Amino acid sequence: MDLLSTIKGSMLEGFFPAGWDLKKIDKCCSNPPGSITERQKWWHKDFAPVPCSTVEDFDTMMGHEIALQIKKSKDEKKEVIFILPVGPMGMYRWAVYFLKEWDIECGHVHGFNM
């Protein structure tokens, strides 16, 4: 039993956006966990996954990356737009921590919640 073979006629039919290719998503998610960092042909040339040992590591590293992008855009005198997930995400606490430590004013930052 799986989603693809049981979705028709269920309450989930029509739930996902029409453009989503659920077969492709299912195939992508079928890779073994150990292969998650193996480079894929569709990745952006500058993308490189960074493994995290704990959720706390993830929160800190993502918070740092968000803050770093905000700082870089400020240094380049550019505005920046983020589309960010909502919810209790520890990464935002770290982003705020780094921005305060670096004394970065964020009037150039615009955000949309997912």
The first five atom37 places (N, CA, C, CB, O) and aatype in JSON, in Angstrom:
{
  "aatype": [12, 3, 10, 10, 15, 16, 9, 11, 7, 15, 12, 10, 6, 7, 13, 13, 14, 0, 7, 17, 3, 10, 11, 11, 9, 3, 11, 4, 4, 15, 2, 14, 14, 7, 15, 9, 16, 6, 1, 5, 11, 17, 17, 8, 11, 3, 13, 0, 14, 19, 14, 4, 15, 16, 19, 6, 3, 13, 3, 16, 12, 12, 7, 8, 6, 9, 0, 10, 5, 9, 11, 11, 15, 11, 3, 6, 11, 11, 6, 19, 9, 13, 9, 10, 14, 19, 7, 14, 12, 7, 12, 18, 1, 17, 0, 19, 18, 13, 10, 11, 6, 17, 3, 9, 6, 4, 7, 8, 19, 8, 7, 13, 2, 12],
  "atom_mask": [
    [1, 1, 1, 1, 1],
    [1, 1, 1, 1, 1],
    [1, 1, 1, 1, 1],
    [1, 1, 1, 1, 1],
    [1, 1, 1, 1, 1],
    [1, 1, 1, 1, 1],
    [1, 1, 1, 1, 1],
    [1, 1, 1, 1, 1],
    [1, 1, 1, 0, 1],
    [1, 1, 1, 1, 1],
    [1, 1, 1, 1, 1],
    [1, 1, 1, 1, 1],
    [1, 1, 1, 1, 1],
    [1, 1, 1, 0, 1],
    [1, 1, 1, 1, 1],
    [1, 1, 1, 1, 1],
    [1, 1, 1, 1, 1],
    [1, 1, 1, 1, 1],
    [1, 1, 1, 0, 1],
    [1, 1, 1, 1, 1],
    [1, 1, 1, 1, 1],
    [1, 1, 1, 1, 1],
    [1, 1, 1, 1, 1],
    [1, 1, 1, 1, 1],
    [1, 1, 1, 1, 1],
    [1, 1, 1, 1, 1],
    [1, 1, 1, 1, 1],
    [1, 1, 1, 1, 1],
    [1, 1, 1, 1, 1],
    [1, 1, 1, 1, 1],
    [1, 1, 1, 1, 1],
    [1, 1, 1, 1, 1],
    [1, 1, 1, 1, 1],
    [1, 1, 1, 0, 1],
    [1, 1, 1, 1, 1],
    [1, 1, 1, 1, 1],
    [1, 1, 1, 1, 1],
    [1, 1, 1, 1, 1],
    [1, 1, 1, 1, 1],
    [1, 1, 1, 1, 1],
    [1, 1, 1, 1, 1],
    [1, 1, 1, 1, 1],
    [1, 1, 1, 1, 1],
    [1, 1, 1, 1, 1],
    [1, 1, 1, 1, 1],
    [1, 1, 1, 1, 1],
    [1, 1, 1, 1, 1],
    [1, 1, 1, 1, 1],
    [1, 1, 1, 1, 1],
    [1, 1, 1, 1, 1],
    [1, 1, 1, 1, 1],
    [1, 1, 1, 1, 1],
    [1, 1, 1, 1, 1],
    [1, 1, 1, 1, 1],
    [1, 1, 1, 1, 1],
    [1, 1, 1, 1, 1],
    [1, 1, 1, 1, 1],
    [1, 1, 1, 1, 1],
    [1, 1, 1, 1, 1],
    [1, 1, 1, 1, 1],
    [1, 1, 1, 1, 1],
    [1, 1, 1, 1, 1],
    [1, 1, 1, 0, 1],
    [1, 1, 1, 1, 1],
    [1, 1, 1, 1, 1],
    [1, 1, 1, 1, 1],
    [1, 1, 1, 1, 1],
    [1, 1, 1, 1, 1],
    [1, 1, 1, 1, 1],
    [1, 1, 1, 1, 1],
    [1, 1, 1, 1, 1],
    [1, 1, 1, 1, 1],
    [1, 1, 1, 1, 1],
    [1, 1, 1, 1, 1],
    [1, 1, 1, 1, 1],
    [1, 1, 1, 1, 1],
    [1, 1, 1, 1, 1],
    [1, 1, 1, 1, 1],
    [1, 1, 1, 1, 1],
    [1, 1, 1, 1, 1],
    [1, 1, 1, 1, 1],
    [1, 1, 1, 1, 1],
    [1, 1, 1, 1, 1],
    [1, 1, 1, 1, 1],
    [1, 1, 1, 1, 1],
    [1, 1, 1, 1, 1],
    [1, 1, 1, 0, 1],
    [1, 1, 1, 1, 1],
    [1, 1, 1, 1, 1],
    [1, 1, 1, 0, 1],
    [1, 1, 1, 1, 1],
    [1, 1, 1, 1, 1],
    [1, 1, 1, 1, 1],
    [1, 1, 1, 1, 1],
    [1, 1, 1, 1, 1],
    [1, 1, 1, 1, 1],
    [1, 1, 1, 1, 1],
    [1, 1, 1, 1, 1],
    [1, 1, 1, 1, 1],
    [1, 1, 1, 1, 1],
    [1, 1, 1, 1, 1],
    [1, 1, 1, 1, 1],
    [1, 1, 1, 1, 1],
    [1, 1, 1, 1, 1],
    [1, 1, 1, 1, 1],
    [1, 1, 1, 1, 1],
    [1, 1, 1, 0, 1],
    [1, 1, 1, 1, 1],
    [1, 1, 1, 1, 1],
    [1, 1, 1, 1, 1],
    [1, 1, 1, 0, 1],
    [1, 1, 1, 1, 1],
    [1, 1, 1, 1, 1],
    [1, 1, 1, 1, 1]
  ],
  "atom_positions": [
    [[0.84, -1.17, 0.0], [0.0, 0.0, 0.0], [0.9, 1.24, 0.0], [-0.97, -0.01, 1.22], [1.86, 1.32, 0.76]],
    [[0.57, 2.2, -0.86], [1.31, 3.45, -0.89], [0.38, 4.59, -1.33], [2.54, 3.35, -1.84], [-0.74, 4.35, -1.76]],
    [[0.87, 5.81, -1.22], [0.07, 6.98, -1.55], [-0.4, 6.96, -3.0], [0.86, 8.25, -1.29], [-1.57, 7.22, -3.28]],
    [[0.51, 6.65, -3.91], [0.18, 6.72, -5.33], [-0.94, 5.77, -5.73], [1.39, 6.44, -6.16], [-1.75, 6.09, -6.6]],
    [[-0.98, 4.6, -5.1], [-2.01, 3.63, -5.49], [-3.32, 3.79, -4.7], [-1.47, 2.22, -5.29], [-4.32, 3.15, -5.02]],
    [[-3.32, 4.64, -3.68], [-4.53, 4.78, -2.86], [-5.1, 6.19, -2.84], [-4.23, 4.36, -1.45], [-6.14, 6.43, -2.22]],
    [[-4.45, 7.14, -3.51], [-4.89, 8.54, -3.43], [-6.23, 8.78, -4.14], [-3.83, 9.44, -4.02], [-7.04, 9.59, -3.68]],
    [[-6.45, 8.09, -5.26], [-7.69, 8.29, -6.02], [-8.9, 7.93, -5.16], [-7.68, 7.45, -7.33], [-8.99, 6.83, -4.62]],
    [[-9.82, 8.88, -5.05], [-11.02, 8.67, -4.26], [-10.85, 8.95, -2.78], [0.0, 0.0, 0.0], [-11.82, 8.89, -2.02]],
    [[-9.61, 9.24, -2.35], [-9.38, 9.53, -0.93], [-9.53, 11.03, -0.67], [-7.98, 9.04, -0.49], [-9.69, 11.82, -1.61]],
    [[-9.47, 11.42, 0.59], [-9.55, 12.83, 0.95], [-8.32, 13.61, 0.48], [-9.72, 12.98, 2.46], [-8.34, 14.84, 0.44]],
    [[-7.24, 12.91, 0.14], [-6.03, 13.58, -0.34], [-6.06, 13.85, -1.84], [-4.81, 12.74, -0.01], [-5.24, 14.61, -2.35]],
    [[-6.99, 13.24, -2.55], [-7.1, 13.5, -3.99], [-7.44, 14.98, -4.18], [-8.19, 12.57, -4.66], [-8.42, 15.48, -3.62]],
    [[-6.64, 15.66, -4.96], [-6.83, 17.09, -5.17], [-6.19, 17.97, -4.12], [0.0, 0.0, 0.0], [-6.25, 19.19, -4.22]],
    [[-5.59, 17.37, -3.09], [-4.96, 18.15, -2.02], [-3.65, 18.78, -2.48], [-4.71, 17.25, -0.8], [-3.38, 19.94, -2.17]],
    [[-2.83, 18.02, -3.21], [-1.52, 18.51, -3.64], [-1.67, 19.42, -4.86], [-0.58, 17.32, -3.96], [-2.58, 19.23, -5.66]],
    [[-0.78, 20.41, -5.01], [-0.85, 21.29, -6.17], [-0.83, 20.49, -7.47], [0.33, 22.29, -6.16], [-0.15, 19.47, -7.57]],
    [[-1.59, 20.94, -8.46], [-1.76, 20.21, -9.72], [-0.43, 19.95, -10.44], [-2.69, 20.98, -10.64], [-0.3, 18.94, -11.12]],
    [[0.53, 20.83, -10.29], [1.8, 20.67, -10.99], [2.77, 19.69, -10.36], [0.0, 0.0, 0.0], [3.81, 19.38, -10.94]],
    [[2.44, 19.19, -9.19], [3.34, 18.26, -8.51], [3.3, 16.9, -9.19], [2.97, 18.12, -7.03], [2.24, 16.34, -9.43]],
    [[4.48, 16.39, -9.5], [4.6, 15.05, -10.08], [4.9, 14.1, -8.92], [5.74, 14.99, -11.2], [6.06, 13.9, -8.54]],
    [[3.85, 13.51, -8.37], [4.01, 12.67, -7.18], [4.87, 11.44, -7.45], [2.66, 12.23, -6.65], [5.56, 10.97, -6.55]],
    [[4.84, 10.92, -8.68], [5.7, 9.78, -9.01], [7.17, 10.19, -8.94], [5.36, 9.22, -10.42], [8.01, 9.44, -8.44]],
    [[7.47, 11.37, -9.45], [8.85, 11.86, -9.43], [9.31, 12.12, -7.99], [8.99, 13.16, -10.28], [10.44, 11.79, -7.62]],
    [[8.43, 12.7, -7.19], [8.76, 12.94, -5.78], [8.99, 11.62, -5.05], [7.63, 13.75, -5.08], [9.93, 11.49, -4.27]],
    [[8.13, 10.64, -5.32], [8.26, 9.32, -4.7], [9.6, 8.69, -5.09], [7.1, 8.41, -5.12], [10.28, 8.1, -4.25]],
    [[9.97, 8.82, -6.36], [11.25, 8.25, -6.83], [12.43, 8.94, -6.14], [11.37, 8.4, -8.38], [13.37, 8.29, -5.71]],
    [[12.35, 10.24, -6.04], [13.42, 11.01, -5.39], [13.58, 10.58, -3.93], [13.12, 12.53, -5.47], [14.7, 10.47, -3.42]],
    [[12.47, 10.35, -3.26], [12.49, 9.96, -1.84], [12.84, 8.5, -1.63], [11.15, 10.25, -1.22], [13.01, 8.06, -0.49]],
    [[12.96, 7.74, -2.7], [13.25, 6.31, -2.56], [14.75, 6.02, -2.48], [12.64, 5.55, -3.71], [15.15, 4.88, -2.28]],
    [[15.58, 7.05, -2.65], [17.02, 6.85, -2.54], [17.38, 6.44, -1.12], [17.8, 8.13, -2.96], [16.76, 6.93, -0.17]],
    [[18.35, 5.55, -0.96], [18.75, 5.16, 0.39], [19.32, 6.35, 1.17], [19.79, 4.02, 0.34], [19.99, 7.2, 0.58]],
    [[19.07, 6.43, 2.47], [19.55, 7.56, 3.26], [21.05, 7.83, 3.12], [19.22, 7.33, 4.71], [21.47, 8.99, 3.16]],
    [[21.84, 6.79, 2.97], [23.29, 6.97, 2.86], [23.72, 7.68, 1.59], [0.0, 0.0, 0.0], [24.86, 8.14, 1.5]],
    [[22.83, 7.79, 0.61], [23.2, 8.42, -0.67], [22.76, 9.88, -0.75], [22.58, 7.65, -1.81], [22.9, 10.52, -1.79]],
    [[22.23, 10.41, 0.34], [21.63, 11.75, 0.29], [22.62, 12.85, -0.11], [21.03, 12.08, 1.62], [22.2, 13.86, -0.68]],
    [[23.91, 12.67, 0.17], [24.88, 13.71, -0.18], [25.54, 13.49, -1.53], [25.94, 13.79, 0.89], [26.39, 14.28, -1.94]],
    [[25.17, 12.43, -2.23], [25.73, 12.19, -3.57], [25.18, 13.23, -4.54], [25.41, 10.74, -4.07], [23.96, 13.43, -4.63]],
    [[26.08, 13.9, -5.25], [25.7, 14.98, -6.15], [24.69, 14.5, -7.2], [26.94, 15.56, -6.84], [24.86, 13.42, -7.78]],
    [[23.66, 15.29, -7.43], [22.64, 14.99, -8.43], [22.79, 15.97, -9.59], [21.21, 15.07, -7.82], [23.18, 17.12, -9.4]],
    [[22.47, 15.51, -10.79], [22.7, 16.33, -11.99], [21.87, 17.62, -12.01], [22.37, 15.52, -13.24], [22.26, 18.59, -12.65]],
    [[20.75, 17.65, -11.31], [19.88, 18.82, -11.35], [20.22, 19.85, -10.28], [18.44, 18.39, -11.19], [19.61, 20.91, -10.25]],
    [[21.19, 19.57, -9.41], [21.57, 20.52, -8.38], [22.25, 21.74, -8.99], [22.49, 19.86, -7.35], [22.93, 21.63, -10.0]],
    [[22.06, 22.89, -8.38], [22.77, 24.1, -8.76], [24.27, 23.85, -8.58], [22.29, 25.34, -7.91], [24.68, 23.14, -7.65]],
    [[25.07, 24.42, -9.45], [26.52, 24.15, -9.42], [27.18, 24.52, -8.09], [27.21, 24.9, -10.55], [28.17, 23.91, -7.7]],
    [[26.64, 25.51, -7.4], [27.22, 25.94, -6.13], [26.61, 25.26, -4.91], [27.08, 27.42, -6.0], [27.03, 25.51, -3.78]],
    [[25.61, 24.4, -5.14], [24.96, 23.73, -4.01], [25.82, 22.58, -3.5], [23.57, 23.23, -4.4], [26.31, 21.76, -4.29]],
    [[25.97, 22.52, -2.2], [26.66, 21.39, -1.56], [25.97, 21.12, -0.23], [28.19, 21.7, -1.35], [25.93, 21.99, 0.64]],
    [[25.42, 19.92, -0.05], [24.76, 19.61, 1.22], [25.77, 19.58, 2.36], [24.02, 18.27, 1.13], [26.92, 19.17, 2.19]],
    [[25.33, 20.02, 3.51], [26.17, 20.02, 4.71], [25.48, 19.15, 5.75], [26.42, 21.49, 5.25], [24.47, 19.56, 6.33]],
    [[26.0, 17.96, 5.99], [25.36, 17.07, 6.97], [25.41, 17.67, 8.38], [26.03, 15.69, 6.96], [26.4, 18.3, 8.76]],
    [[24.36, 17.45, 9.14], [24.29, 17.89, 10.53], [24.03, 16.66, 11.4], [23.16, 18.97, 10.73], [23.21, 15.81, 11.06]],
    [[24.73, 16.58, 12.51], [24.59, 15.43, 13.4], [23.34, 15.51, 14.26], [25.79, 15.31, 14.29], [22.76, 14.48, 14.63]],
    [[22.91, 16.73, 14.59], [21.76, 16.89, 15.48], [20.85, 18.0, 14.96], [22.22, 17.22, 16.93], [21.25, 18.79, 14.1]],
    [[19.64, 18.05, 15.47], [18.72, 19.13, 15.12], [19.3, 20.47, 15.59], [17.32, 18.89, 15.75], [19.14, 21.49, 14.93]],
    [[19.97, 20.45, 16.72], [20.58, 21.67, 17.24], [21.67, 22.19, 16.3], [21.17, 21.42, 18.64], [21.77, 23.39, 16.08]],
    [[22.48, 21.26, 15.74], [23.48, 21.66, 14.75], [22.81, 22.28, 13.54], [24.34, 20.45, 14.33], [23.25, 23.31, 13.02]],
    [[21.73, 21.65, 13.08], [20.99, 22.17, 11.93], [20.48, 23.58, 12.21], [19.81, 21.23, 11.58], [20.64, 24.48, 11.38]],
    [[19.87, 23.78, 13.38], [19.35, 25.1, 13.74], [20.45, 26.15, 13.7], [18.71, 25.06, 15.13], [20.26, 27.24, 13.15]],
    [[21.6, 25.84, 14.28], [22.7, 26.79, 14.34], [23.25, 27.09, 12.95], [23.82, 26.25, 15.23], [23.45, 28.25, 12.6]],
    [[23.48, 26.05, 12.17], [24.07, 26.24, 10.83], [23.1, 26.97, 9.89], [24.46, 24.89, 10.23], [23.53, 27.83, 9.12]],
    [[21.82, 26.63, 9.94], [20.85, 27.32, 9.09], [20.67, 28.77, 9.53], [19.5, 26.59, 9.13], [20.56, 29.66, 8.7]],
    [[20.65, 29.0, 10.84], [20.55, 30.36, 11.34], [21.73, 31.2, 10.9], [0.0, 0.0, 0.0], [21.58, 32.36, 10.52]],
    [[22.92, 30.6, 10.95], [24.12, 31.3, 10.5], [24.04, 31.62, 9.01], [25.37, 30.46, 10.79], [24.38, 32.72, 8.6]],
    [[23.58, 30.66, 8.21], [23.49, 30.88, 6.76], [22.48, 31.97, 6.42], [23.1, 29.57, 6.05], [22.74, 32.81, 5.56]],
    [[21.34, 31.97, 7.09], [20.34, 33.02, 6.87], [20.95, 34.38, 7.21], [19.06, 32.77, 7.72], [20.85, 35.33, 6.43]],
    [[21.57, 34.47, 8.39], [22.19, 35.73, 8.82], [23.3, 36.15, 7.87], [22.74, 35.59, 10.24], [23.45, 37.34, 7.58]],
    [[24.08, 35.2, 7.4], [25.18, 35.52, 6.48], [24.66, 36.1, 5.17], [26.02, 34.27, 6.21], [25.24, 37.04, 4.64]],
    [[23.57, 35.54, 4.64], [22.99, 36.07, 3.4], [22.44, 37.48, 3.62], [21.88, 35.13, 2.89], [22.55, 38.33, 2.74]],
    [[21.86, 37.72, 4.79], [21.36, 39.06, 5.12], [22.53, 40.03, 5.21], [20.56, 39.04, 6.45], [22.45, 41.15, 4.7]],
    [[23.62, 39.61, 5.86], [24.81, 40.46, 5.99], [25.43, 40.75, 4.63], [25.85, 39.79, 6.9], [25.78, 41.89, 4.33]],
    [[25.57, 39.72, 3.8], [26.16, 39.91, 2.46], [25.35, 40.9, 1.64], [26.25, 38.57, 1.71], [25.91, 41.78, 0.98]],
    [[24.02, 40.76, 1.67], [23.19, 41.68, 0.89], [23.32, 43.11, 1.43], [21.71, 41.23, 0.92], [23.32, 44.07, 0.66]],
    [[23.43, 43.26, 2.73], [23.61, 44.58, 3.34], [24.95, 45.17, 2.9], [23.55, 44.48, 4.89], [25.02, 46.34, 2.53]],
    [[26.01, 44.36, 2.95], [27.34, 44.82, 2.54], [27.36, 45.24, 1.07], [28.38, 43.72, 2.78], [28.09, 46.16, 0.69]],
    [[26.56, 44.56, 0.24], [26.49, 44.86, -1.2], [25.45, 45.93, -1.52], [26.17, 43.59, -1.99], [25.22, 46.26, -2.68]],
    [[24.83, 46.49, -0.46], [23.79, 47.51, -0.6], [22.65, 47.04, -1.5], [24.39, 48.79, -1.15], [22.16, 47.79, -2.35]],
    [[22.23, 45.8, -1.3], [21.13, 45.2, -2.05], [20.01, 44.82, -1.09], [21.61, 43.97, -2.86], [20.25, 44.54, 0.08]],
    [[18.79, 44.81, -1.62], [17.68, 44.28, -0.85], [17.66, 42.77, -1.04], [16.32, 44.92, -1.29], [18.19, 42.25, -2.02]],
    [[17.06, 42.07, -0.08], [17.01, 40.61, -0.15], [15.6, 40.16, 0.24], [18.09, 39.95, 0.77], [14.97, 40.73, 1.12]],
    [[15.15, 39.12, -0.44], [13.83, 38.55, -0.17], [14.0, 37.08, 0.21], [12.87, 38.71, -1.4], [14.73, 36.35, -0.46]],
    [[13.33, 36.67, 1.28], [13.35, 35.27, 1.71], [11.94, 34.71, 1.69], [13.97, 35.14, 3.12], [10.98, 35.41, 2.01]],
    [[11.81, 33.46, 1.33], [10.58, 32.7, 1.53], [10.93, 31.7, 2.62], [10.07, 31.98, 0.19], [11.73, 30.79, 2.42]],
    [[10.33, 31.88, 3.78], [10.72, 31.11, 4.97], [9.58, 30.27, 5.52], [11.24, 32.05, 6.05], [8.43, 30.72, 5.52]],
    [[9.89, 29.06, 5.98], [8.85, 28.25, 6.62], [8.45, 28.86, 7.96], [9.35, 26.8, 6.81], [9.27, 29.49, 8.64]],
    [[7.2, 28.67, 8.33], [6.72, 29.17, 9.62], [6.75, 28.05, 10.65], [5.29, 29.75, 9.49], [6.94, 26.88, 10.31]],
    [[6.57, 28.42, 11.87], [6.55, 27.41, 12.92], [7.69, 27.6, 13.88], [0.0, 0.0, 0.0], [8.51, 28.51, 13.71]],
    [[7.76, 26.77, 14.87], [8.83, 26.89, 15.87], [10.15, 26.37, 15.31], [8.46, 26.13, 17.15], [10.53, 25.22, 15.55]],
    [[10.83, 27.2, 14.59], [12.09, 26.81, 13.95], [13.25, 27.45, 14.7], [12.11, 27.23, 12.45], [13.36, 28.68, 14.76]],
    [[14.11, 26.64, 15.28], [15.24, 27.12, 16.06], [16.24, 27.93, 15.27], [0.0, 0.0, 0.0], [17.02, 28.68, 15.86]],
    [[16.23, 27.8, 13.96], [17.2, 28.52, 13.14], [17.0, 30.03, 13.21], [17.11, 28.05, 11.69], [17.96, 30.78, 13.09]],
    [[15.76, 30.48, 13.4], [15.51, 31.92, 13.44], [16.12, 32.56, 14.68], [14.01, 32.19, 13.39], [16.6, 33.69, 14.62]],
    [[16.1, 31.85, 15.78], [16.74, 32.35, 17.0], [18.23, 32.58, 16.75], [16.54, 31.35, 18.18], [18.79, 33.59, 17.19]],
    [[18.86, 31.65, 16.04], [20.28, 31.78, 15.73], [20.53, 32.89, 14.71], [20.83, 30.46, 15.22], [21.52, 33.61, 14.82]],
    [[19.66, 33.03, 13.73], [19.82, 34.11, 12.76], [19.8, 35.46, 13.48], [18.69, 34.06, 11.67], [20.64, 36.32, 13.23]],
    [[18.85, 35.63, 14.39], [18.76, 36.87, 15.17], [20.01, 37.05, 16.02], [17.5, 36.86, 16.06], [20.55, 38.16, 16.12]],
    [[20.47, 35.97, 16.64], [21.68, 36.05, 17.46], [22.87, 36.58, 16.64], [22.03, 34.65, 18.05], [23.54, 37.53, 17.07]],
    [[23.12, 35.98, 15.48], [24.26, 36.41, 14.66], [24.09, 37.84, 14.16], [24.45, 35.47, 13.47], [25.05, 38.62, 14.18]],
    [[22.89, 38.2, 13.73], [22.66, 39.56, 13.23], [22.89, 40.59, 14.32], [21.24, 39.69, 12.67], [23.43, 41.67, 14.06]],
    [[22.48, 40.28, 15.55], [22.74, 41.2, 16.67], [24.23, 41.28, 16.97], [21.97, 40.75, 17.92], [24.76, 42.37, 17.2]],
    [[24.91, 40.14, 16.96], [26.36, 40.13, 17.22], [27.11, 40.94, 16.17], [26.88, 38.68, 17.23], [28.09, 41.62, 16.5]],
    [[26.66, 40.88, 14.93], [27.32, 41.6, 13.83], [26.78, 43.02, 13.66], [27.15, 40.83, 12.53], [27.25, 43.77, 12.8]],
    [[25.79, 43.4, 14.48], [25.17, 44.73, 14.43], [24.63, 45.04, 13.03], [26.18, 45.8, 14.87], [24.92, 46.1, 12.46]],
    [[23.86, 44.11, 12.49], [23.28, 44.27, 11.16], [21.83, 44.74, 11.28], [23.35, 42.94, 10.36], [21.0, 44.06, 11.88]],
    [[21.54, 45.91, 10.72], [20.18, 46.44, 10.66], [19.51, 45.76, 9.46], [20.16, 48.02, 10.52], [20.15, 45.55, 8.44]],
    [[18.23, 45.42, 9.57], [17.59, 44.57, 8.57], [16.47, 45.24, 7.78], [17.04, 43.35, 9.23], [15.54, 44.57, 7.35]],
    [[16.55, 46.56, 7.59], [15.52, 47.26, 6.82], [15.49, 46.86, 5.35], [0.0, 0.0, 0.0], [14.52, 47.13, 4.66]],
    [[16.54, 46.21, 4.88], [16.63, 45.79, 3.47], [16.1, 44.37, 3.26], [18.08, 45.87, 3.0], [16.13, 43.86, 2.14]],
    [[15.62, 43.75, 4.33], [15.17, 42.35, 4.27], [13.65, 42.31, 4.13], [15.62, 41.57, 5.55], [12.92, 43.01, 4.84]],
    [[13.18, 41.48, 3.21], [11.75, 41.27, 2.99], [11.49, 39.77, 3.07], [11.27, 41.86, 1.61], [12.29, 38.98, 2.58]],
    [[10.38, 39.39, 3.68], [10.11, 37.97, 3.85], [8.67, 37.6, 3.55], [0.0, 0.0, 0.0], [7.74, 38.39, 3.73]],
    [[8.52, 36.39, 3.08], [7.22, 35.77, 2.86], [7.19, 34.48, 3.65], [6.95, 35.52, 1.34], [8.15, 33.71, 3.63]],
    [[6.11, 34.23, 4.35], [5.95, 32.98, 5.08], [5.36, 31.92, 4.18], [5.07, 33.18, 6.33], [4.45, 32.2, 3.4]],
    [[5.87, 30.72, 4.28], [5.32, 29.61, 3.5], [4.05, 29.11, 4.15], [6.34, 28.46, 3.36], [3.43, 28.18, 3.65]]
  ]
}
